[in-house]
Amino acid sequence: MTIATVNEIHQQHKNIQHGKTYFAVLLAGFSSLGGWFFGYDQGVTGGIVVMPSFKNDFCVGIYGNASVCDLPVASLPSDYRRYLVLFTLLYNVGCFVGALFISSFVADRFGRRAIILTSAILFTVGTSLVIFPPGGSKKIMILILVGRIIEGAGVGCSSFSCPLYASEIAPTHLRGMLSGFMQMTVVTGLFAANVVNYFLQSHKWGWRLSNGIILIAPLIIIIGIYMCPETPRWLFKNKGREAAKRSLQRIRKTDDVTTELDAIADAIREEGNQVSLKELFTSKKMVERLAVGIGMHIFQQTTGINPIFTFGGIIYENVLGKGIISLLILSGINMLSTIPALFLFDRLGRRILLIVGGLGMVLGHLVAASVFVIGCSVVKVMNNVTTDSEEIVTCQPSAGILMLIFTVIFVAFFAVSWGPIAWIYAAEIFPLNVRTKAVAMSTGSNWLIGIIMAYILELISPLGIHGVFYLFSGFTLIAVLFVYLCCPETRGVLLEDIENIFDNFQMKNRTIVKLIRRSYEGDLIRTYM
């Protein structure tokens, strides 16, 4: 197919009529329920680890007495601290396995609906293994950690399936919003978790009840997924044009779907057959695209958002004495800030939001860290259990409040940019013949870095709380540069036409790169004159 012909086809794709959109909105909303248990599980962990019920099950009588188990993070018994790390780390291992291995296999072989169903089943089984066994025994604790892996696998599958399903059924002009529905349910679930934590924090079964409530969402998915149509793009590839036509007519609520079907057919014809993993890594174009998708997810994690919510309860219990309330405020801001983001994706675009939002996040981290340096002190105390010297953090009330305010600023900017857009962008930039494998690898990279980020709790002692915040700010600044140099705008572009956008976007054409090259060439000329 000649370049002229391809351009003519892409011009025709701009005239697609998408019929009525309400059913696609409902489908995206339903599929995004997976984000509920994704976000809720992320949010609930930060609060339950400071609950007396959790400490009584996993610390008191196992690693120390009640007074020792109530000490600040740096002074907790080291074995208990390691258990807290494993509680988060193994969850992220499960997320990684679910996103990278289970998701792509099920989604390619059985369809997009099947992977949504799989995520709900895995989460239900894993959460049941976590909340129902009794505490007080190291052997039982091992079973609970296994449950965390299975639970994480369900979340990993949902993080893959929700944006993928939404992007493949969404009309072009609503794709950012509908793909972003998952992030809305993630942050709503996260906020709900902190509300529940607040009210159940003193209950004798507090942490178990907080964890168990979210089982409502996967059970709804298990029942309701059978009423959802499969995505037309998967059906066209695997069942033929007629099956895709029936699905598209049902989703668009119109019989006039020929133009959109032709666009899907053109894309499949241009792309060829399903690409193997080996072919994916031998094509320079696909390797570059994969690097963008993976980079997007890696940098989303290295902004520090997950440690803020997972260990923020412990951190702000140290600096402010209000761990659960601090998390409630942060998760509330996260939820409220995501609402306007849904309307900005398809108006301002992905790229500008990532850059501006990233700079705001850098500011939030830098100021929070600097406030800690100025307004807090770290003193050495003797741990009566280990006889080691441990650190106790004491902060002026104003310093703790200012730290929380600027962490709120970080979270607000994250919610309108990197929070939702990393998932949206990585789900829409790949051709259909590599989409499931590439999205699985991109999503898997998010959870792989999540495994590493679980060790942040152990970095607080050598780096200090301020050092960790400075570290996050540095990574976030690199993320902004990454978007500027490597990520073109995809707003308003049909999925099948995104290929052209990337072909016309080159790093060497960025203004900063041109200036650096001119400066370097000028230095060379002056050197040899």
Secondary structure, 3 states (H helix, E strand, C coil): CCHHHHHHHHHHHCCCCCCCCHHHHHHHHHHCCHHHHHHHHHHHHHHHCCCHHHHHHHCECCCECHHHHCCCHHHCCHHHHHHHHHHHHHHHHHHHHHHHHHHHHHHHHHCHHHHHHHHHHHHHHHHHHHHCCCCCCHHHHHHHHHHHHHHHHHHHHHHHHHHHHHHHHCCHHHHHHHHCHHHHHHHHHHHHHHHHHHHHCCCCCHHHHHHHHHHHHHHHHHHHHHHCCCCHHHHHHHCCHHHHHHHHHHHHCCCCCHHHHHHHHHHHHHHCCCCCHHHHHHCHHHHHHHHHHHHHHHHHHHCCHHHHHHCHHHHHHHHCCCHHHHHHHHHHHHHHHHHHHHHHCCCCCHHHHHHHHHHHHHHHHHHHHHHHHHHEEEEEEECCCCCCEEEEEEECHHHHHHHHHHHHHHHHHHHCCHHHHHHHHHHHCCCCCCHHHHHHHHHHHHHHHHHHHCCHHHHHHHHHHHHHHHHHHHHHHHHHHHHHHHCCCCCCCCHHHHHHHHHCCCHHHCHHHHHHHHHHHHHHHHHHC
